[in-house]
């Protein structure tokens, strides 16, 4: 799943620049030009992609390791201050 999310992020990065609608200022959706409407949709897709990344590609093992290291450091600091 994480490879699919990475591929989608790369695809979004490629489609970020909408050079094909730079000169089109005719209002299309709710009075917005197509370029602005495109970026609204793009922003919603990017937000959805990051939600998927957090849900399915978050490095839980790395986070658990980091929390364990922090707890270990806190325990060691408490031992040294008690002595």
N, C-alpha and C positions, 0 to 999 in steps of 0.2 A: 504494500500500500504506500510506503514512503517513497518508492521510486515513481509511482504514479503522481504523487503530490509534487515531487521535484520536477517532473516533466510538465505538470500543469503550471507551476511557478515560472518555469522557463518560457512556456508558451505565453503566459500573461506578460512577461517582460518583453517578449518580441512584439506583442500587439499593443503595448502601452502607447507607442507613438502612432497616432491616427493621422498620418500625413495625407491620407486619401480624402479627408474631410476638412482640411484646414481652411479652404476658401469657401465652403458652403455655409452661409449664414442664415439661410431660410429657416424660420421656426418650424419644427416638426412635432415635438411632443411637449405639451403644456407650455408652449411658447419658447421652448429651449431650442437652440440650433442643434443639429445632429451631432456636432463635435462634443458639445456639453452633455447631451443625453448619453453619448457613447461613454464618456468618462464617469457619469453617474453609474451606469451599468458596470463599467470596469471596476469601479470602487466596490460595488456590492459583490462582484465575483471575487475580487481579491480578499475581501473580508470573509467570505464563505470558504475560500481556500485556506486561509489561516485558521479558521475554526476546525476544518478537517485536519490540518497539520497538527494542531494541538491535541485533537481527539485521537488520531490514529498514528501519528509519527513522533510523538513526544518521547524523548529518551528517558523513560522512567528509571531504568537501571542506573543511568548516570546521575539522575536526581537523587535516588536513594543512596548512592555512594557518597555524593556530596553532603547530604544530610547526616549520614553516618560519620563522615570526617568531622563535620561541625560538632556533632554531639561528642565525639571522641576528644576533640580539642577542648570543649567545655569541661568534660570530666577531668582531663589532665590539668587544666587551670585550677579547678576546684581543689584537686589533691595538693597542688603545690602551694596554694594560699592557706590551706588548713594546716600545713606543717609548720 
